[in-house]
Amino acid sequence: MEVGSLSWRLDNRRKWILLGLAVLALLLQSLLDATRAPMRQRDYELKLQAAEYAAEAYRVLQEHRQLDFAEVDLLNDPAGTGLIGPEFSQITNAQGNLESKLTSLNPNWAGVVVEEFRRAGLQQGDPVAVAISGSFPGLNIALFGALEAMRLRPVVITSVGASMWGANDPDFTWLDMEQVLFDAGVFTTRSSLASYGGGDDMGRGLSPTGRSFIEMAAERNGVPLMQSENIEDAITLRMAFYEEQSRGRAYRCYVNVGGGLASLGSGNNRPALPSGLTFDLGPHNWSRKGTLVLFSERGVPVVHLLRVQTLARDNGLPISPDYLALPGEGDVFVKNMYRFPLALVVFLVYAGLCVLILAPEVSRGLFDKIPRRQPPRNSGKRVT
């Protein structure tokens, strides 16, 4: 038999063997996909408890707004939470995205925060430095729910001003929401210090009337209002306050909600600050180092809650829902996963078949390169 004919037959047989194994692999993968089942994720009970705290906070605030005869814009706040503020007000300090604000109104964000805290290695009683603003009251509620469920020791600084559609009602700021929830016994966590927020963290860009509304909100809720001379001073004062309140214990995590300038340092830093949990921001040419960067440089894990819609997709939460989700909904709680025993059996069966089918062929040289006809050797006669 000619070498060329043998090579063709072996090549053809090799293709059918590999094709058969590939088809079998696809069929087995389809079997695994079809048998995936909902499975509770790590720390399910803890995450659910945090989400239930957040859901209770929503209920209390909604009831408070109804008793207060506050007007709720059901077009922009279809779930009727009362946590979507006006587009413009005298304490509005930045543009806001309504879709992001609606996405943040979900008690199950508390489960996401618990997941990040557990990944950071936090345990009961650990001190946590927190910076929030009035821009995302929904995320603030979720964060507080996680802090309460895990029994952490937070030191909270709040920027009272807010972007559009946030807690930017001068008569119902985030500090007012905190007070309502504290009085109702939902949360024990409260802000220890407040700032104006906005430009340079000093309320720059607000009118004198707007700044006076923030001062009145801080006063009626009994929260000291920080007075700084510029943004660098605001960052320095915040770090000093965190240090003072730590009582000698090292912070185990820093959490930032929103885009507060004193926390980020500069608007130019935003692209370099990843959302979610980060253990090391790495070297950057920071325009200015805010408290978030300064804590990271000390080796403190950072949880940065911004780019809300991206975070929601990553955690299986709905985008801009027109309803208030129930606690326990989302991939962070329950996720469709492969059945491990079945996956192990499938792997062993497929690996065994590969060995049984391919090993003999390899030993017979099926997958070796077919040698080509060699030219006749020199007969040994010397050519002259």
C-alpha positions as CSV (number, residue, x, y, z in Angstrom):
1,M,0.0,0.0,0.0
2,E,1.3,3.4,-0.9
3,V,2.3,5.8,1.9
4,G,0.0,8.5,0.5
5,S,-3.0,6.2,0.7
6,L,-2.2,5.1,4.2
7,S,-1.7,8.7,5.3
8,W,-5.1,9.7,3.9
9,R,-6.9,6.9,5.7
10,L,-5.3,7.6,9.0
11,D,-5.9,11.3,8.7
12,N,-9.6,10.6,7.9
13,R,-9.9,8.2,10.9
14,R,-8.3,10.8,13.2
15,K,-10.8,13.4,12.1
16,W,-13.7,11.2,12.9
17,I,-12.3,10.2,16.3
18,L,-11.8,13.9,17.2
19,L,-15.2,14.9,15.8
20,G,-16.9,12.2,17.9
21,L,-15.2,13.3,21.1
22,A,-16.1,16.9,20.4
23,V,-19.8,16.1,19.8
24,L,-19.8,14.0,23.0
25,A,-18.3,16.8,25.0
26,L,-21.0,19.2,23.7
27,L,-23.7,16.7,24.6
28,L,-22.4,16.2,28.1
29,Q,-22.1,20.0,28.5
30,S,-25.7,20.3,27.4
31,L,-26.7,17.7,30.0
32,L,-24.9,19.7,32.7
33,D,-26.6,23.0,31.6
34,A,-30.0,21.4,31.6
35,T,-29.6,20.0,35.1
36,R,-28.4,23.2,36.8
37,A,-30.3,24.0,39.9
38,P,-30.8,27.0,42.2
39,M,-28.3,26.9,45.1
40,R,-27.9,29.1,48.1
41,Q,-24.7,31.1,48.0
42,R,-22.2,31.5,50.8
43,D,-23.5,33.4,53.9
44,Y,-27.1,33.2,52.6
45,E,-28.7,33.7,56.0
46,L,-26.5,36.6,56.9
47,K,-27.2,38.3,53.5
48,L,-30.9,37.7,53.9
49,Q,-30.9,39.2,57.4
50,A,-29.1,42.3,56.0
51,A,-31.6,42.6,53.2
52,E,-34.5,42.3,55.6
53,Y,-33.1,45.1,57.7
54,A,-33.0,47.2,54.5
55,A,-36.5,46.2,53.6
56,E,-37.8,47.3,57.0
57,A,-36.0,50.6,56.6
58,Y,-37.8,51.1,53.2
59,R,-41.1,50.3,54.9
60,V,-40.5,52.7,57.8
61,L,-39.4,55.6,55.5
62,Q,-42.3,55.0,53.1
63,E,-44.8,55.1,56.0
64,H,-43.1,58.2,57.4
65,R,-43.5,60.0,54.1
66,Q,-47.2,59.0,53.9
67,L,-47.8,60.3,57.5
68,D,-46.0,63.5,56.6
69,F,-48.3,63.9,53.6
70,A,-45.2,64.2,51.3
71,E,-45.9,64.2,47.6
72,V,-44.4,61.2,45.9
73,D,-43.7,61.4,42.2
74,L,-44.9,58.0,41.0
75,L,-43.7,58.6,37.5
76,N,-40.1,59.0,38.6
77,D,-40.5,56.8,41.7
78,P,-42.9,54.0,40.5
79,A,-42.3,51.9,43.5
80,G,-43.5,54.8,45.7
81,T,-40.5,54.6,48.0
82,G,-40.4,58.3,48.7
83,L,-36.6,58.1,48.2
84,I,-36.4,59.7,44.8
85,G,-36.0,63.4,45.4
86,P,-36.6,66.3,43.0
87,E,-34.6,66.9,39.9
88,F,-33.6,70.3,41.2
89,S,-33.5,71.7,44.7
90,Q,-31.4,74.2,46.7
91,I,-29.1,71.4,48.0
92,T,-28.7,69.7,44.7
93,N,-25.0,69.7,44.0
94,A,-24.5,67.6,40.9
95,Q,-26.2,65.9,37.9
96,G,-27.7,62.6,38.6
97,N,-28.9,59.7,36.5
98,L,-32.5,58.6,37.3
99,E,-32.0,55.1,36.0
100,S,-29.1,54.6,38.4
101,K,-31.1,56.0,41.3
102,L,-34.0,53.6,40.6
103,T,-31.5,50.7,40.3
104,S,-30.1,51.5,43.7
105,L,-33.6,51.3,45.3
106,N,-33.4,47.6,46.2
107,P,-33.0,46.1,49.7
108,N,-30.9,43.3,48.2
109,W,-28.0,45.6,47.7
110,A,-27.4,44.8,51.4
111,G,-26.6,41.2,50.4
112,V,-24.1,42.5,47.9
113,V,-22.4,44.6,50.6
114,V,-22.3,41.6,52.9
115,E,-20.6,39.6,50.1
116,E,-17.9,42.3,49.7
117,F,-17.4,42.5,53.5
118,R,-17.0,38.7,53.8
119,R,-14.6,38.7,50.9
120,A,-12.6,41.4,52.7
121,G,-12.4,39.1,55.7
122,L,-14.5,41.2,58.1
123,Q,-15.8,39.7,61.3
124,Q,-18.1,40.9,64.1
125,G,-16.8,43.9,65.9
126,D,-14.4,45.1,63.2
127,P,-14.0,48.9,62.8
128,V,-15.1,50.2,59.4
129,A,-14.6,53.8,58.1
130,V,-17.6,54.9,56.0
131,A,-18.1,57.9,53.7
132,I,-21.6,58.4,52.2
133,S,-23.6,61.2,50.7
134,G,-27.3,62.0,50.1
135,S,-27.0,61.0,46.4
136,F,-27.8,57.3,46.9
137,P,-30.1,56.8,49.9
138,G,-31.0,53.3,48.7
139,L,-27.3,52.3,48.8
140,N,-26.9,54.0,52.2
141,I,-29.8,51.9,53.6
142,A,-28.3,48.7,52.1
143,L,-24.9,49.5,53.7
144,F,-26.4,50.2,57.1
145,G,-28.3,46.9,56.8
146,A,-25.1,45.0,56.2
147,L,-23.3,46.9,59.0
148,E,-26.1,46.0,61.4
149,A,-26.3,42.3,60.3
150,M,-22.6,41.8,60.6
151,R,-22.4,43.8,63.9
152,L,-19.5,45.9,62.7
153,R,-18.3,49.2,64.3
154,P,-18.7,51.9,61.7
155,V,-17.5,55.5,61.8
156,V,-19.7,57.4,59.3
157,I,-19.1,60.7,57.7
158,T,-22.0,62.0,55.5
159,S,-21.9,64.7,52.8
160,V,-25.4,66.1,53.2
161,G,-25.7,67.6,49.7
162,A,-27.0,65.3,47.0
163,S,-27.2,64.9,43.2
164,M,-30.4,65.0,41.3
165,W,-33.1,62.4,42.3
166,G,-31.3,61.6,45.5
167,A,-32.0,62.7,49.1
168,N,-32.0,66.3,47.9
169,D,-35.2,67.5,49.5
170,P,-34.0,70.2,52.0
171,D,-36.7,69.0,54.4
172,F,-35.9,65.3,54.1
173,T,-32.1,64.9,53.8
174,W,-30.2,61.7,54.4
175,L,-29.6,62.9,58.0
176,D,-33.3,63.2,58.5
177,M,-33.8,59.6,57.1
178,E,-31.1,58.4,59.5
179,Q,-33.0,60.0,62.4
180,V,-36.3,58.4,61.4
181,L,-34.7,54.9,61.2
182,F,-32.8,55.4,64.5
183,D,-36.0,56.5,66.3
184,A,-37.9,53.5,64.8
185,G,-35.2,51.1,66.1
186,V,-34.4,49.9,62.6
187,F,-30.7,50.9,62.7
188,T,-28.4,51.9,65.5
189,T,-25.8,53.2,63.0
190,R,-25.8,57.0,62.5
191,S,-23.5,59.6,61.1
192,S,-20.9,60.9,63.5
193,L,-19.9,63.9,61.3
194,A,-21.3,65.7,58.3
195,S,-20.0,68.0,55.6
196,Y,-21.7,70.2,53.0
197,G,-20.6,68.0,50.1
198,G,-20.5,69.4,46.6
199,G,-17.7,71.5,45.3
200,D,-14.5,71.1,47.5
201,D,-16.8,69.3,50.0
202,M,-17.7,72.9,51.2
203,G,-21.0,73.3,49.3
204,R,-19.3,75.3,46.6
205,G,-21.8,75.8,43.8
206,L,-24.8,76.0,46.2
207,S,-26.5,79.3,47.1
208,P,-26.2,80.7,50.6
209,T,-29.7,79.5,51.2
210,G,-28.8,76.0,50.1
211,R,-25.9,75.9,52.5
212,S,-28.1,77.2,55.3
213,F,-30.6,74.3,54.6
214,I,-27.7,71.9,55.1
215,E,-26.7,73.6,58.3
216,M,-30.2,73.4,59.6
217,A,-30.4,69.6,58.7
218,A,-27.2,68.9,60.6
219,E,-28.4,71.0,63.6
220,R,-31.9,69.4,63.9
221,N,-30.4,65.9,63.7
222,G,-27.6,66.7,66.2
223,V,-24.7,65.9,63.8
224,P,-21.6,68.1,63.9
225,L,-21.0,69.9,60.6
226,M,-17.4,70.0,59.5
227,Q,-16.0,73.4,58.6
228,S,-13.0,73.3,56.2
229,E,-11.0,75.9,54.3
230,N,-10.5,74.0,51.1
231,I,-10.6,70.4,49.7
232,E,-7.2,69.5,51.0
233,D,-8.2,70.7,54.5
234,A,-11.5,68.7,54.2
235,I,-9.5,65.5,53.4
236,T,-7.1,66.2,56.3
237,L,-10.0,66.8,58.8
238,R,-11.7,63.6,57.7
239,M,-8.6,61.5,58.2
240,A,-8.0,63.0,61.6
241,F,-11.6,62.4,62.6
242,Y,-11.4,58.7,61.5
243,E,-8.2,58.4,63.5
244,E,-9.7,59.9,66.6
245,Q,-12.8,57.7,66.4
246,S,-10.9,54.5,65.9
247,R,-9.8,54.5,69.6
248,G,-6.5,52.9,68.7
249,R,-8.0,50.0,66.6
250,A,-7.0,49.6,63.0
251,Y,-9.8,49.9,60.4
252,R,-10.5,46.7,58.6
253,C,-12.3,48.3,55.7
254,Y,-13.1,51.6,54.1
255,V,-16.5,52.0,52.3
256,N,-17.5,54.8,50.0
257,V,-20.9,55.4,48.5
258,G,-21.2,57.8,45.6
259,G,-18.8,60.3,44.2
260,G,-18.0,62.5,47.1
261,L,-15.0,64.6,46.2
262,A,-13.3,64.3,49.6
263,S,-13.4,60.6,49.3
264,L,-12.3,60.3,45.7
265,G,-9.9,63.2,45.9
266,S,-10.7,64.5,42.4
267,G,-13.2,63.9,39.7
268,N,-10.2,63.0,37.5
269,N,-9.6,60.0,39.7
270,R,-12.9,58.3,38.9
271,P,-11.8,56.2,35.9
272,A,-8.9,54.7,38.0
273,L,-11.2,53.7,41.0
274,P,-12.8,50.3,40.4
275,S,-16.3,49.7,41.8
276,G,-16.7,47.0,44.4
277,L,-14.0,45.5,46.6
278,T,-10.4,46.4,45.9
279,F,-7.4,45.2,48.0
280,D,-4.8,47.3,46.3
281,L,-5.4,50.3,44.0
282,G,-1.9,50.0,42.7
283,P,0.4,53.0,41.7
284,H,-1.4,55.9,39.9
285,N,-0.6,59.5,39.2
286,W,-3.5,60.7,41.4
287,S,-4.7,64.2,40.8
288,R,-5.2,64.4,44.5
289,K,-5.4,61.7,47.1
290,G,-8.8,61.5,48.8
291,T,-9.6,59.5,51.9
292,L,-10.4,56.4,49.8
293,V,-6.9,56.4,48.3
294,L,-5.2,57.2,51.6
295,F,-6.8,54.2,53.3
296,S,-5.9,52.0,50.4
297,E,-2.3,53.1,50.7
298,R,-2.4,51.9,54.3
299,G,-3.3,48.4,53.2
300,V,-7.0,48.8,54.1
301,P,-9.5,47.0,51.7
302,V,-11.8,49.5,49.9
303,V,-15.4,48.9,48.9
304,H,-16.4,51.6,46.4
305,L,-20.1,51.7,45.5
306,L,-20.5,53.6,42.3
307,R,-21.4,52.7,38.7
308,V,-24.5,51.3,40.1
309,Q,-25.9,49.7,36.9
310,T,-22.7,47.8,36.2
311,L,-22.6,46.5,39.8
312,A,-26.3,45.5,39.5
313,R,-25.6,43.4,36.3
314,D,-22.6,41.8,38.0
315,N,-24.8,40.7,40.9
316,G,-28.0,39.7,39.2
317,L,-30.0,42.7,40.4
318,P,-32.6,44.4,38.2
319,I,-31.9,47.6,36.3
320,S,-34.3,50.5,37.0
321,P,-37.1,48.3,38.3
322,D,-40.6,49.8,38.7
323,Y,-41.2,47.7,41.9
324,L,-39.5,47.2,45.2
325,A,-37.8,43.8,45.3
326,L,-38.4,41.4,48.1
327,P,-35.4,40.4,50.3
328,G,-33.5,37.4,48.9
329,E,-33.8,38.1,45.2
330,G,-30.6,38.1,43.1
331,D,-27.6,35.9,42.3
332,V,-25.8,37.0,45.4
333,F,-28.4,34.9,47.4
334,V,-29.4,32.1,45.1
335,K,-27.8,31.2,41.8
336,N,-28.3,28.5,39.2
337,M,-25.2,26.2,39.4
338,Y,-24.0,22.9,38.2
339,R,-24.7,19.8,40.3
340,F,-21.2,19.0,41.6
341,P,-21.7,15.2,41.9
342,L,-23.1,15.0,38.3
343,A,-20.3,17.3,37.0
344,L,-17.7,15.0,38.6
345,V,-19.2,11.9,37.1
346,V,-19.4,13.5,33.7
347,F,-15.8,14.6,33.9
348,L,-14.6,11.1,35.0
349,V,-16.6,9.4,32.2
350,Y,-15.4,11.7,29.5
351,A,-11.8,11.6,30.7
352,G,-12.0,7.8,30.8
353,L,-13.3,7.6,27.3
354,C,-10.6,9.8,26.1
355,V,-8.0,7.6,27.6
356,L,-9.6,4.4,26.3
357,I,-10.0,5.7,22.8
358,L,-7.0,7.8,22.3
359,A,-4.3,5.8,24.2
360,P,-4.3,2.8,21.8
361,E,-4.3,5.0,18.8
362,V,-1.4,7.0,20.2
363,S,0.5,3.8,20.9
364,R,-0.1,2.7,17.3
365,G,1.2,6.0,16.1
366,L,-2.1,7.2,14.6
367,F,-1.5,10.7,15.7
368,D,2.2,10.7,14.7
369,K,3.2,12.4,11.5
370,I,3.3,9.8,8.7
371,P,6.9,9.6,7.5
372,R,7.5,10.6,4.0
373,R,9.4,8.4,1.4
374,Q,13.1,8.9,2.0
375,P,15.5,9.4,-0.9
376,P,17.7,6.3,-1.6
377,R,20.9,6.3,0.4
378,N,24.2,6.7,-1.3
379,S,25.5,3.3,-2.3
380,G,28.8,4.1,-0.9
381,K,30.6,4.7,-4.1
382,R,32.6,7.8,-4.3
383,V,31.5,10.2,-6.9
384,T,34.3,12.0,-8.7
